[in-house]
Amino acid sequence: MTTESTTSDPSDPAALTRMAQNLQKVEELTERLTRVLTSRKGHQPALDGPNQELFAKAAQSYWSEAMTNPARLMEHQMGYWTKSVTHFMETQQALAKGEFAAPQEEAPQDKRFANPLWQTHPYFSFIKQQYLINAEALRQAVEDAVDMDPAEKKRLVYFTQQIIAMMSPTNFLATNPDALERAVETEGESLVKGLENMISDLEANNGELVVRLADDSAFELGRNIATTPGKVVFRNRMFELIQYTPSTDEVHKTPLLIFPPWINKYYILDLKAQNSLVKWLVDQGHTLFVVSWVNPDASYADVGMEEYIEEGYLTAIEQVKAITDEKRINIVGYCIAGTTLALTLSLLKQRGDTSIKSATFFTALTDFSDQGEFQPFLTDDFIDGIEAETADKGILPSVVMARTFSFLRSHDLVYGPAVRSYMMGETPPAFDLLYWNGDGANLPGKMAMQYLRGLCQRNELAEGGFELLGHRLELGDIDLPLCAIACETDHIAPWKDCFRGVQKMGSDDKTFIMTQSGHIAGIVNPPSRNKYGHYVNGDLTQDHAAWREAAKFHEGSWWPRWGKWLSKRAGKQVPARFPGDGGREILGDAPGAYVARKAND
């Protein structure tokens, strides 16, 4: 529950009494906190950060540089000391003159320090400025560690930045003026609500602290999220197949099948009517099928990429063909499902199967030679920790992945929400996208390690072939018409890396579209919003920089452009097909049962 400011006089005896009562509640809540922490299942320590070898290498490099170039490091040290002492003296001088004001500053704007007290109050100003000085000194020390492997240096930069972000004064009650003001205004109620929020988050994740980003109580699957009408027409242990109810009298003859990523739930493509790609495709006259993956538990420990392809992709393709009585279909893969679609297409090519008429890839990496922002998490120490975790639990728990993704944007997805929820006592917003983001899925242990070792670390698909199901699967086998959509600011699947993978595919009929925004907002970009534009360039022979330089920018969503591309490959118009036609068994209404299964169930 969001707290409301009472603006009471903090010196009023009644207010002080209420404050004491609320602080007593905090003490009582600590017993509940102790219970959840003592009963937590825990995880492999290696998943919490790099091993000590990284910092040992950094220290060795730093002191090696100190021996060979002592003047440079002394200059940096003296600069840090000078700034710290000068800052302290300026604050002392201002107070000695009776000026209860902070020294003038010229620091860049930072939304963490938006409260005016950071600029006007000497205490908070001193805390903030010293934090910024310390942060710069840490960055400089990392920069001075020059004799390091570039990959190790990149990891050091990342984890140093995480330490800097964690130590921000806004993350601590005593040095956060917003939280202190709220505590006084609400007579301590904000602290009670904040602790309740934190304990609830811990309880929801078996003692692991993952900050809840959205108000879970505001959404219900099938009622105000994932609401496009449809039916579950097939189910096996890997997925449910949803066939959507047509909204047009006629539909394209060639059906469309979408494979969403199984790291998350499929309804990112069907959040609400206004931004639902599912609804938009149905309204464009496509017989649409979407796979809703199971949320695996420990019984799926031995399920690998083989099962995702055979019991997932190939089974779904055959079901769609049988339901529609069509020999060929169009297909879409999003993120990891796009990566696996590439494997599937190579397999079908080698088997002589022509079931797929065209393929579309949404933000799909197939060439992992540049690991981008994930590089800190793809070294052996971290992957070894994941391997130990999956050996112990049978799955890679969604909480591990959620935490990893969140710390790539720690200000926005970790510390900012934590401050608002735990120190300000605010209820997270009722935001559908953030609700979906928190509704994660586990990964089977075997599949997770195949993906991380073979694809991410060794880049086998793009470099020599990925051994699976008795075949060596290669990008060059993909020779059918394809369209790839990548996102300009995507930090999960960088567009230049998506581009490089598409270049290696064997098709002579390739379309590449780069949309503005990131991994989710770039894809969930309906025409009605007219928010993000997109770039196109038919020449895919150049490198990504040259392609981008020559690309033409178009205002508005990429959906209509892709829609025209798809319609040319979707056949003539035929009478609309409805779920259950021909006496086909209906297993339930969309969104189905699998999507409702929580990761901790």
Secondary structure, DSSP 4 states (H G I P E B T S, - for coil): ---------TTSHHHHHHHHHHHHHHHHHHHHHHHHHHT-----GGGGS--HHHHHHHHHHHHHHHHH-HHHHHHHHHHHHHHHHHHHHHHHHHHHTT--SPPP--PPP-GGG-STHHHH-HHHHHHHHHHHHHHHHHHHHHHH--SS-HHHHHHHHHHHHHHHHHT-GGGSGGG-HHHHHHHHHTTTHHHHHHHHHHHHHHHHTTT------S-GGG--BTTTBS-S-EEEEEE-SSEEEEEEPPSSSEEESS-EEEE--SSS-GGGG-SSGGG-HHHHHHHTT--EEEEEE----GGGTT--HHHIIIIIIIHHHHHHHHHHT-S-EEEEEETHHHHHHHHHHHHHHHHT---EEEEEEES-----SS-GGGGGGSSHHHHHHHHHHHHHHSEE-HHHHHHHHHHTTHIIIIIHHHIIIIIS-PPPP--HHHHHHTS---EEHHHHHIIIIIIIIT-TTTTT-EEETTEEE-GGG--S-EEEEEETT-SSS-HHHHHHHHHHS--S-EEEEEESS-TTTTTS--TTT----EEE-S--SS-HHHHHHHPEEESS-SHHHHHHHHHTTS-SEEEPP-TTGGGPPP-EETT-SGGG--TT-
